[in-house]
Amino acid sequence: MSFLPTFLRSLLLTVIISFIAPLVLLAGLLVIVCLIGYVPGLEIIGQTGVTDLWKFLSIFGNGSPIEGAIVIGVTCSLAGALFDTYTFYSYQNLNDH
């Protein structure tokens, strides 16, 4: 019985979800910080939060926040792929014994 199609399907799904999850988290954080900036009295906190988030992302992207977000997404997808591969390997070894 070939487990390769099942493994590849699981790996592809894990990589996609692991790439999208941190991007959605970063986008949600950016939206929340932007919305805080519209609350009277909290404009400075909103502006500072957006600036700090852009600086944080630009550190990982050699000056480009978009590249930084992509680097974080790729890193998380690689970690997810490694975890999925380990889980698949462990599952195969447990079923053999």
N, C-alpha and C positions, 0 to 999 in steps of 0.2 A: 504494500500500500504506500503510495507516494504522499508524503506530507509537504512537499515543496509548494504546491499551489496554495495550500492553507497557510503556510508560513509566509509566503510572499504577500498574500492578501492582508494578513495580520500586520506584517511589517509596513506595508504601504499605508494602511489606515493609521497605524501608530505614528508614523512619520508626519503624515498630514495633520493629524490632531495635535501632535506635539509642536508643530510649527505654528499653527494658528492660535493655540491657547495663549502663549505669551504676547502675541500681537494684539489679541482681543483685550487682554489685561492692560497692556500699555495704552491702548486706545481708550478704554474705559476710564483709566486713571487720568488721562489727558482731558477727557470730557468732563469728569467730575471737577477737576481743578479749574477748568474754564468756567464751569457753572458757578463755582464758588466765587469767581471774580465778578459775577453779576450781583452778588448779594451786597447790599449797602454796608459799608464798613469793613468788608473783607476783600476789597479790590486788590490791595497790596499782597495779601496772601495768595490770591489767585494768580496774579502776575508773577510773583516769585516762584510759585509752584510750576507754572508753565515754563518759565526760564530755566529752572533747575532740572526739570524733566528733559528739556531739549539739550541741556549741557550733558546730562547723564547719557542720553542716547548718542550724542556726538562723540563722546569718549570712545565708545565701541565702534563707531563708524568712521574714524579718521576725519572728524569734522562734519560729517553728514549725519543728521539724526535719522533719516530714512535708512541709510546703510546700517546704522547702529541697531535699529529695530530688526532688520533682516539678519544681522549677525546673531543677535540674541535668539531669534526664531530658529535659525539653522543649528545653533548650539543645542537648543532644547530638543530639536527633532533628532539630532545625533544621539543625545542621551536617551531619548525615548526608544530609538531603534536598538541601542545597546541593551536596555532593560528588556525589551520585547524578545530580542535574540536569546538573552540569558534565560528568560522565562520559558521560551519554547524548548531550549536545550534541557532545562531542568525537568520539564514535563515529559520529554522523551525518555530521559534517564529513569524517572520514577515509574513509567509504564513498562519499561523493559524488565524491571526486577519484580 
